[in-house]
Amino acid sequence: MNNINSITEFSRTQFARFFSLCKSFFSEDLVAKIEKYLNFTHSLLIPLSAVIVLISAIIFAIKISLVLPFFLGLIAVVLVFFGDFISEKFHGACTAALEANPTSISSNAYLELIFFLNIFFVVGLVSSGVYFGILTSSLNIFFGCFVGAALVLLATVPVLNPHIINMSISEKSSAASDLIGLSAIGIKSMLYYSSLFARLVIIVGALLLIVATYKVLTAESYMVELAMMDGSVALGILFSGLFYPVLVYFLFMLVFFVADILLAVLSLKEIKVINIPTVTKKD
């Protein structure tokens, strides 16, 4: 019996050690370092994207002999810089929203479960990417699975460090608070990553825009419209990144409005009636 107990204790210790090791590595400092590099790239790609949009619009206008694409390009350039301006404003709003809406759960066990489920999912994604990438000789599947795994690992950071999304672990947390706290991990993580995710999507959109512009420059006349369609998709991705903080902020407000109502309803049992006078009938 002692041998069996020692085996289970050893197994539990290894899982706990792995959890602690990952917690020390996937910290908010790691996110800060990633954001630092992305900020530099973002600062270069915003003006470059505006120039590319304008050049692409001029080339397309010349090739189809219409002035409309040029004016649409000018509008797109203004929207790129406006999106960058409003995006930076909403990064602060997202941070303030996190600070103003604390949540709590009663046990760290919930977060440990989510963490290990994420790790198993990452292992599955990487294994699937390698297997199906080799099976189909497709780099798209390979890189797609690895990008998905990287995003899941990023989503694990708030789980390992709940304080960064203003979540506390308190034994006094009620079942209603636990329900709201666990349900809010996803949306609060999106809010926490408003800057990082926006930067990533902007960089992807800008790179795709560069590729689309190259296609416009080198394409035959009958392929220009198809290349411009690729450019439109890239521009859509770019704008999605620029306005991501705005969208996630209002989504957070909507979700937490509903969450606050649910918390108030579920917490009614905690309201105690004190010193209510009783009425008795006189004979």
Phi, psi and omega in degrees: 000319179298323179295319179295317178298322180294326178294312180295321178296320178297317180298314180297321179297320181293319178295318179295321179294319178296319178299314180295321179296314179294324180296324179287331181275310182275073183251174177294337175295322177297316179297319180297320179294318179297315180297325180300314180289322179293325179298319179295314180296319180299318180298330178279321190280334179298303178296326179295320178296319179298317179295317181297318179300315181293317180296316179298319179296319179295315180298315181295321179297321180291317185290330180256001176058043176227147181270345184302315179302328179295315180291323176295324177296319178298317178298318180297322179297315178298319180293327177298311181289325176293318178299320178296319180296309185288330178297316180295324178296319184280346173299316177294322179295323178294318178297317179296322179295321177297315182294331184272354184230078178288150174227164181214156172225160188272344184211146177285349182300324178301313183292323178296321178297313180299319180300311183290327174297320177297318180297315178298322179294320178298315179300318179296318179296314181296316180297317179295320179298317180293313184295305184287332175296317178288318183298319183258359183054041183245118176286334180298316178295317181300306182291325179299316179293323180289323176295318177299319179296320179295321179293322178295320178295322176296320179294343180281337183302311178296333178291321179283334182231072187298339181295335183287343174250023177058045176244130180247159177249113185226131179295340180276357180295131181281170178299323178295318178295322177299315181300313180294317182298315180291321180293333185271354183302316182297307183291326178289328175293320177299321179292317179298323182268017184305319180286312184295313180295320178299316179299315181299313182293321178298317180296316178298314179299318180294319179294318177295327178294321177297316179297316180296322179295320177299320178296321179297319182291327186256352185283152172290163186302324182283350180257358184297315182297322178295320178295323179291329175296319176298322178295323178295320177296316179298320179293323176297319177295319178300313180292328176299319177292320181296321185259007178302313180301324179294313182296315183289331178295312181289328174296319178298316179299318180294314181297317183284337172297314178293320181297320179296322178295315179298318180297320179296319180291315183290341182264007181299329182294341182278350180282123182254136177270118185243135174056048175275120181293141179257146181255125179244148179276136176271141178289000000 
